[in-house]
């Protein structure tokens, strides 16, 4: 299935959210060298989401690089009344995720990296479960893969060649 890629434009206001920072140590004969890797999620709160990885010698530079990387691969996700349209499972390497719709007032029942992704995309009510690996990099990728596979009723009807107005009238 084709993923709904979004091009960055000036009218989209993206908010970035830091998911995880990893400090990497390289030992040389001159001593230890520290670098940082930051995974960042950007979203507009209305169904557009992207993630990026930035690596640098300083934390702030790594976060800035992550934000720029995240803006380059944005995906459009269907959000219906603050929740997802249907149940969806996805996997990336060792991380498995299960995302289920929830009734209004439930909130975001998800942990860690999944919560950052779901809140950035604009989902307010959802039940989510992470199985397998808790690696934040793989969890973010699996969650975005699950969200990218979601389809709303209008998209399914268009793919089948059915008009929703005919279906609901009679």
Buried (B, 14 or more C-beta within 10 A) or exposed (E): EEEBEBEEEEEBEBEBBBBBBBEEEEEEEEEEEEBBBBBBBBBBBEBBBBBBBBBBEEBEBBBBBBBBBBBEBBBBBBBBEBBBBBEBBBBBEEBBBBBBBBEEEBEBBBEBBBBBBBBBBBBBBBBBBBEBBEBBBBBBBBBBBBBBBBBBEEEEBEEEEEEEEEEEEE
